Amino acid sequence: MKKLALILGLAFAVTSCTSSKVVNNSEAPLVSESTKIINQTLAKKSNFDHLTIQAKVVADLEEISGDVKATIYVNNGSKIWVNATKFGFTGARALITPDGFSAYEKVGGTYYEGDFSLANKLLKVDFIDYQKLQNLMLGKVFVDLNPTEYTATLDQNQYIVAYNKNSQIQSSPQAGEYIQTYVFDNGFRLKEAHLKDPKRKMEVEIAYANWMKVGEEEFPKNVKIIIKDKKTRQVDLEYNSFTYQETNTPFSVPSGYKKKEIK
């Protein structure tokens, strides 16, 4: 996906002379309803410092499969740490930072390590970086919704945001271009994301459900990621509790483990 510039608002210049200020409303730029809707969705940002989640993870990917309990710790904007356990024992651990991704699993004594091309390979996409991955996990907007390149409409009490080039991409597929549609509820919470790469005949569908208010923020209790190409793969995240607390996050790949490549 091409990098899109993010527009969060409009800048207003107010000039002053001595003790009085004059604003000419007739010169204020008009903002469309579509832009207002998109800006409302973008306003749903993560403002916490530390977040610890107790979760259940069920994965059916080529390289990772099975279900585990997990503690997920997020240091907003800088670190995601995951400790996965089964039958009370640590089975795998992962550390994700803006610089890259490391993980190891005790079964088989293997580890993964690399930049975000690793996460993109797992999800079969090419646009994920650290912040987008954090946003995707927590139900925040994970693409750059530029109001000049997307259009929002109200349909049956929910908001549909569609990429303006969807028809063009469908008729003339290009490498790295996705047909994109996002669905938000009437509280501007992300419900669904649909991305389709017709060039590679691949689709990604993400669904968020059962939103919970935790302090001043809201998080989805359930996240479902479905990847469709030659076969269908799926990841289900069930978040059972959220606390705004810092968690100890030790991480080091045990000696003797063999590096595993994701093709």
Secondary structure, DSSP 8 states (H G I E B T S, - for coil): ---------------EETTEE---GGGS----HHHHHHHHHHT-----SEEEEEEEEEEE-SS-EEEEEEEEEEETTTEEEEEEEETTEEEEEEEEETTEEEEEETTTTEEEEESTHHHHHHHT-S---HHHHHHHHHTS--S---TTTEEEEEETTEEEEEETTHHHHHHS--TT--EEEEEE-TTS-EEEEEEEETTTTEEEEEEEEEEEEETTEEEEEEEEEEEESSSEEEEEEEEEEEE-----------TT-EE----
